[in-house]
Amino acid sequence: MVILDNVQEIVVKFSKSNTTLAIAESCTGGYISNMITNISGASKVFERGIVCYSNLSKSTLLNVDPDDIVKHGAVSEIVAKQLANNIRELSNVTIGIGVTGIAGPTGGTPEKPVGLVYIGFSTKKETIVEKHQFNVSRITFKRKVFEKVLTLLQNVF
């Protein structure tokens, strides 16, 4: 499977450079962490993955500001940024990833449609957030988000 080959390459690169990773997943429900841990040796680079599906878990486990969730919604750039930055800091790793979105097929609104996802990518230097829209099934949505995360990780070096 080509995707697992890409994960293997990232694990090898990160191992050689002592780069470590932690992920906070909401809408992907652990899919990204699962795919990374399918690779032998991932434990050298993957510190933890947290599924923070509820708003309460985002606040209590990852220190996302509850006022930001109320003001902007759980599916927002500011929440993705906090997820990525906070998982990195709390885990003491090189890179933090935060993912929040609406996998569907229900739950969307005109302002935040089904398939919307924000992916946060945090290093000590900066935290960026990408916004994507995927008009696909729920399972395909998770795969598409994972592929975007892989691209971010591949571009670290």
Backbone as CSV, one residue per row, in Angstrom:
resi,resn,N_x,N_y,N_z,CA_x,CA_y,CA_z,C_x,C_y,C_z
1,MET,0.841,-1.183,0.000,0.000,0.000,0.000,0.886,1.246,0.000
2,VAL,0.703,2.106,-0.967,1.552,3.283,-1.159,1.527,4.209,0.054
3,ILE,0.368,4.402,0.636,0.262,5.310,1.784,1.133,4.821,2.937
4,LEU,1.122,3.535,3.201,1.959,3.016,4.286,3.439,3.157,3.954
5,ASP,3.795,3.083,2.686,5.180,3.340,2.284,5.565,4.781,2.614
6,ASN,4.646,5.707,2.389,4.898,7.111,2.716,5.061,7.306,4.227
7,VAL,4.240,6.620,5.006,4.361,6.700,6.463,5.703,6.117,6.892
8,GLN,6.082,5.008,6.287,7.373,4.380,6.604,8.519,5.355,6.351
9,GLU,8.485,6.055,5.226,9.528,7.038,4.900,9.588,8.144,5.948
10,ILE,8.435,8.610,6.394,8.390,9.657,7.414,8.975,9.135,8.728
11,VAL,8.600,7.926,9.116,9.118,7.340,10.352,10.646,7.234,10.289
12,VAL,11.172,6.799,9.169,12.630,6.674,9.015,13.291,8.052,9.092
13,LYS,12.760,9.031,8.344,13.324,10.390,8.357,13.275,10.997,9.747
14,PHE,12.133,10.864,10.408,11.987,11.432,11.736,12.910,10.735,12.734
15,SER,13.075,9.426,12.603,13.972,8.690,13.495,15.402,9.190,13.359
16,LYS,15.835,9.374,12.139,17.213,9.822,11.881,17.463,11.235,12.402
17,SER,16.435,12.065,12.404,16.606,13.466,12.805,16.113,13.736,14.231
18,ASN,15.716,12.681,14.946,15.173,12.823,16.301,13.967,13.759,16.349
19,THR,13.151,13.705,15.318,11.917,14.482,15.257,10.793,13.647,15.853
20,THR,10.005,14.262,16.724,8.917,13.546,17.381,7.584,14.217,17.062
21,LEU,6.514,13.451,17.238,5.194,13.854,16.771,4.111,13.456,17.770
22,ALA,3.119,14.345,17.916,1.905,14.030,18.671,0.720,14.608,17.902
23,ILE,-0.424,13.942,18.015,-1.593,14.337,17.222,-2.830,14.435,18.110
24,ALA,-3.577,15.519,17.928,-4.887,15.690,18.563,-5.934,15.579,17.462
25,GLU,-6.743,14.536,17.532,-7.725,14.262,16.481,-9.145,14.396,17.011
26,SER,-9.948,15.131,16.281,-11.368,15.192,16.588,-12.135,14.399,15.531
27,CYS,-12.380,14.997,14.380,-13.241,14.392,13.361,-12.689,13.104,12.756
28,THR,-11.405,12.858,12.881,-10.816,11.627,12.331,-10.812,10.487,13.345
29,GLY,-11.157,10.771,14.572,-11.398,9.736,15.570,-10.276,8.752,15.801
30,GLY,-9.042,9.132,15.606,-7.914,8.238,15.821,-7.382,7.590,14.553
31,TYR,-7.994,7.873,13.427,-7.585,7.266,12.154,-6.128,7.578,11.818
32,ILE,-5.719,8.831,12.014,-4.351,9.227,11.675,-3.356,8.498,12.572
33,SER,-3.635,8.489,13.866,-2.761,7.782,14.810,-2.686,6.298,14.472
34,ASN,-3.813,5.716,14.130,-3.853,4.310,13.749,-2.954,4.037,12.548
35,MET,-3.050,4.881,11.543,-2.255,4.662,10.338,-0.759,4.791,10.617
36,ILE,-0.383,5.721,11.466,1.032,5.882,11.804,1.535,4.684,12.597
37,THR,0.733,4.216,13.531,1.177,3.096,14.365,1.090,1.755,13.648
38,ASN,0.632,1.736,12.417,0.698,0.516,11.608,2.125,0.224,11.152
39,ILE,3.018,1.186,11.335,4.404,1.046,10.895,5.285,0.645,12.061
40,SER,6.043,-0.434,11.876,7.007,-0.857,12.882,8.058,0.241,13.057
41,GLY,8.367,0.557,14.295,9.332,1.616,14.575,8.702,2.970,14.816
42,ALA,7.386,3.067,14.647,6.701,4.344,14.850,6.872,4.847,16.280
43,SER,7.059,3.944,17.221,7.190,4.361,18.625,8.430,5.225,18.859
44,LYS,9.374,5.203,17.952,10.565,6.053,18.082,10.235,7.517,17.810
45,VAL,9.157,7.772,17.065,8.832,9.148,16.679,7.440,9.600,17.111
46,PHE,6.524,8.661,17.287,5.142,8.997,17.623,4.952,8.898,19.126
47,GLU,4.784,10.054,19.781,4.688,10.086,21.235,3.283,9.762,21.716
48,ARG,2.295,10.392,21.077,0.912,10.126,21.486,-0.082,10.646,20.463
49,GLY,-1.263,10.052,20.532,-2.409,10.541,19.780,-3.579,10.616,20.737
50,ILE,-4.270,11.728,20.713,-5.425,11.915,21.592,-6.654,12.157,20.720
51,VAL,-7.700,11.387,20.989,-8.970,11.624,20.320,-9.763,12.562,21.232
52,CYS,-9.970,13.758,20.749,-10.696,14.784,21.520,-11.970,15.120,20.751
53,TYR,-12.880,14.190,20.774,-14.092,14.284,19.960,-15.073,15.321,20.493
54,SER,-15.219,15.382,21.792,-16.170,16.333,22.392,-15.500,17.674,22.662
55,ASN,-16.318,18.706,22.781,-15.786,20.021,23.146,-15.140,19.987,24.521
56,LEU,-15.746,19.252,25.452,-15.201,19.144,26.800,-13.805,18.533,26.776
57,SER,-13.613,17.499,25.971,-12.286,16.873,25.911,-11.249,17.813,25.307
58,LYS,-11.649,18.628,24.365,-10.718,19.606,23.782,-10.210,20.556,24.860
59,SER,-11.110,20.956,25.747,-10.741,21.892,26.813,-10.000,21.214,27.957
60,THR,-10.514,20.072,28.418,-9.913,19.452,29.603,-8.621,18.712,29.312
61,LEU,-8.514,18.075,28.156,-7.297,17.324,27.833,-6.230,18.168,27.147
62,LEU,-6.678,19.165,26.368,-5.725,19.888,25.523,-5.734,21.402,25.732
63,ASN,-6.396,21.839,26.779,-6.377,23.258,27.166,-6.857,24.213,26.079
64,VAL,-7.758,23.742,25.219,-8.374,24.656,24.260,-9.294,25.576,25.053
65,ASP,-9.223,26.856,24.778,-10.020,27.845,25.490,-11.507,27.611,25.199
66,PRO,-12.302,27.273,26.235,-13.736,27.020,26.009,-14.460,28.230,25.418
67,ASP,-14.001,29.432,25.743,-14.625,30.635,25.181,-14.424,30.697,23.669
68,ASP,-13.267,30.222,23.189,-13.020,30.186,21.743,-13.920,29.174,21.057
69,ILE,-14.185,28.061,21.739,-15.101,27.061,21.178,-16.503,27.653,21.068
70,VAL,-16.943,28.358,22.104,-18.276,28.980,22.083,-18.335,30.066,21.001
71,LYS,-17.307,30.897,20.942,-17.311,32.040,20.024,-17.129,31.632,18.563
72,HIS,-16.207,30.697,18.297,-15.848,30.355,16.920,-16.338,28.975,16.483
73,GLY,-16.702,28.134,17.444,-17.100,26.762,17.149,-15.901,25.829,17.227
74,ALA,-16.184,24.564,17.501,-15.108,23.569,17.588,-14.413,23.396,16.244
75,VAL,-15.159,23.565,15.160,-14.598,23.456,13.820,-14.241,24.873,13.374
76,SER,-13.012,25.254,13.692,-12.542,26.601,13.384,-11.021,26.629,13.339
77,GLU,-10.513,27.650,12.702,-9.062,27.812,12.605,-8.429,27.964,13.977
78,ILE,-9.053,28.758,14.835,-8.466,29.016,16.149,-8.392,27.750,17.001
79,VAL,-9.400,26.894,16.909,-9.378,25.642,17.670,-8.320,24.687,17.101
80,ALA,-8.233,24.581,15.793,-7.200,23.728,15.183,-5.804,24.191,15.586
81,LYS,-5.617,25.496,15.625,-4.313,26.061,16.010,-3.981,25.713,17.457
82,GLN,-4.969,25.861,18.338,-4.742,25.515,19.742,-4.498,24.021,19.924
83,LEU,-5.254,23.191,19.207,-5.042,21.744,19.305,-3.613,21.377,18.927
84,ALA,-3.142,21.915,17.804,-1.799,21.588,17.320,-0.720,22.102,18.266
85,ASN,-0.844,23.350,18.664,0.157,23.946,19.537,0.162,23.283,20.916
86,ASN,-1.015,23.075,21.469,-1.104,22.531,22.824,-0.676,21.078,22.900
87,ILE,-1.025,20.262,21.903,-0.560,18.864,21.932,0.961,18.817,21.830
88,ARG,1.539,19.716,21.039,3.004,19.768,20.921,3.629,20.130,22.261
89,GLU,3.113,21.178,22.894,3.684,21.618,24.166,3.452,20.605,25.284
90,LEU,2.236,20.086,25.406,1.925,19.135,26.466,2.699,17.825,26.317
91,SER,2.998,17.446,25.077,3.691,16.185,24.812,5.196,16.355,24.728
92,ASN,5.649,17.604,24.696,7.080,17.900,24.576,7.686,17.226,23.343
93,VAL,7.042,17.466,22.195,7.493,16.899,20.928,7.887,18.010,19.952
94,THR,8.462,17.613,18.843,8.897,18.545,17.817,7.723,19.106,17.028
95,ILE,6.759,18.228,16.701,5.639,18.606,15.841,4.320,18.188,16.487
96,GLY,3.363,19.109,16.474,2.014,18.815,16.927,1.041,19.005,15.779
97,ILE,0.114,18.078,15.648,-0.932,18.168,14.621,-2.270,18.225,15.348
98,GLY,-3.138,19.130,14.904,-4.495,19.226,15.451,-5.501,19.206,14.321
99,VAL,-6.494,18.349,14.424,-7.479,18.183,13.349,-8.879,18.340,13.914
100,THR,-9.673,19.203,13.274,-11.066,19.377,13.664,-11.909,19.652,12.425
101,GLY,-13.033,18.975,12.319,-13.849,19.144,11.118,-15.201,18.473,11.253
102,ILE,-15.882,18.383,10.117,-17.224,17.787,10.063,-17.197,16.664,9.024
103,ALA,-17.132,15.427,9.504,-17.005,14.277,8.618,-18.317,13.933,7.908
104,GLY,-19.449,14.300,8.504,-20.745,14.043,7.879,-21.236,12.616,8.069
105,PRO,-22.313,12.279,7.445,-23.060,13.070,6.474,-23.968,14.123,7.101
106,THR,-24.062,14.139,8.450,-24.872,15.158,9.118,-23.952,16.123,9.854
107,GLY,-24.543,17.192,10.380,-23.790,18.105,11.228,-23.337,19.385,10.560
108,GLY,-23.475,19.482,9.258,-23.033,20.679,8.557,-24.049,21.809,8.615
109,THR,-23.560,23.003,8.345,-24.401,24.193,8.231,-23.958,24.929,6.972
110,PRO,-24.709,25.927,6.525,-24.253,26.696,5.362,-22.880,27.350,5.587
111,GLU,-22.629,27.808,6.817,-21.339,28.435,7.125,-20.216,27.405,7.277
112,LYS,-20.569,26.239,7.793,-19.599,25.160,8.027,-20.190,23.865,7.474
113,PRO,-19.999,23.642,6.178,-20.614,22.469,5.545,-19.912,21.151,5.894
114,VAL,-20.641,20.077,5.693,-20.056,18.745,5.825,-18.836,18.678,4.912
115,GLY,-17.766,18.088,5.426,-16.531,17.961,4.652,-15.501,19.027,4.953
116,LEU,-15.867,20.012,5.769,-14.930,21.063,6.166,-13.969,20.517,7.217
117,VAL,-12.688,20.831,7.066,-11.701,20.422,8.060,-10.612,21.481,8.170
118,TYR,-10.152,21.675,9.386,-8.993,22.524,9.672,-7.902,21.619,10.223
119,ILE,-6.708,21.745,9.648,-5.563,20.951,10.084,-4.493,21.914,10.589
120,GLY,-4.189,21.813,11.881,-3.149,22.630,12.478,-1.830,21.870,12.482
121,PHE,-0.749,22.600,12.242,0.599,22.025,12.196,1.497,22.943,13.012
122,SER,2.043,22.437,14.116,2.785,23.284,15.044,4.214,22.797,15.265
123,THR,5.141,23.748,15.166,6.530,23.530,15.572,6.864,24.645,16.564
124,LYS,8.061,24.594,17.147,8.457,25.675,18.054,8.523,27.005,17.310
125,LYS,8.772,26.941,16.034,8.927,28.145,15.216,7.583,28.802,14.879
126,GLU,6.580,27.986,14.521,5.298,28.549,14.112,4.197,27.494,14.153
127,THR,2.964,27.980,14.148,1.798,27.119,14.026,0.961,27.647,12.872
128,ILE,0.727,26.774,11.903,-0.075,27.139,10.735,-1.340,26.286,10.720
129,VAL,-2.345,26.760,10.014,-3.593,26.001,9.871,-3.988,26.005,8.403
130,GLU,-4.292,24.812,7.904,-4.824,24.665,6.544,-6.314,24.368,6.636
131,LYS,-7.059,24.942,5.712,-8.504,24.691,5.623,-8.762,23.915,4.341
132,HIS,-9.529,22.831,4.455,-9.861,22.018,3.288,-11.348,21.695,3.302
133,GLN,-11.849,21.361,2.124,-13.246,20.949,1.972,-13.254,19.689,1.111
134,PHE,-13.787,18.604,1.641,-13.874,17.345,0.905,-15.333,16.926,0.808
135,ASN,-15.843,16.804,-0.385,-17.217,16.361,-0.598,-17.222,14.865,-0.895
136,VAL,-16.992,14.094,0.157,-16.844,12.642,0.033,-17.551,11.961,1.205
137,SER,-17.582,10.632,1.182,-18.184,9.874,2.285,-17.357,10.063,3.566
138,ARG,-17.935,9.690,4.676,-17.286,9.839,5.989,-15.935,9.130,6.055
139,ILE,-15.873,7.899,5.604,-14.620,7.145,5.648,-13.591,7.747,4.691
140,THR,-14.020,8.132,3.513,-13.109,8.753,2.550,-12.616,10.097,3.081
141,PHE,-13.461,10.820,3.790,-13.077,12.075,4.432,-11.872,11.845,5.351
142,LYS,-11.947,10.822,6.193,-10.843,10.535,7.114,-9.562,10.244,6.345
143,ARG,-9.672,9.482,5.269,-8.494,9.155,4.466,-7.906,10.410,3.825
144,LYS,-8.777,11.279,3.302,-8.316,12.518,2.664,-7.593,13.425,3.665
145,VAL,-8.129,13.527,4.867,-7.485,14.334,5.902,-6.121,13.733,6.233
146,PHE,-6.067,12.426,6.382,-4.801,11.746,6.650,-3.783,12.045,5.547
147,GLU,-4.206,11.998,4.294,-3.296,12.293,3.181,-2.755,13.712,3.263
148,LYS,-3.570,14.666,3.680,-3.108,16.055,3.843,-2.086,16.149,4.974
149,VAL,-2.336,15.429,6.056,-1.381,15.411,7.172,-0.061,14.798,6.713
150,LEU,-0.146,13.708,5.949,1.081,13.099,5.412,1.879,14.082,4.586
151,THR,1.214,14.830,3.748,1.900,15.826,2.907,2.619,16.852,3.783
152,LEU,1.942,17.321,4.829,2.590,18.258,5.753,3.838,17.647,6.369
153,LEU,3.725,16.396,6.802,4.858,15.725,7.441,5.995,15.448,6.463
154,GLN,5.647,15.116,5.228,6.677,14.877,4.209,7.456,16.144,3.884
155,ASN,6.817,17.289,4.044,7.454,18.551,3.706,8.248,19.166,4.850
156,VAL,8.379,18.439,5.958,9.157,18.931,7.091,10.626,19.097,6.691
157,PHE,11.113,18.192,5.856,12.534,18.228,5.470,12.662,18.550,3.993
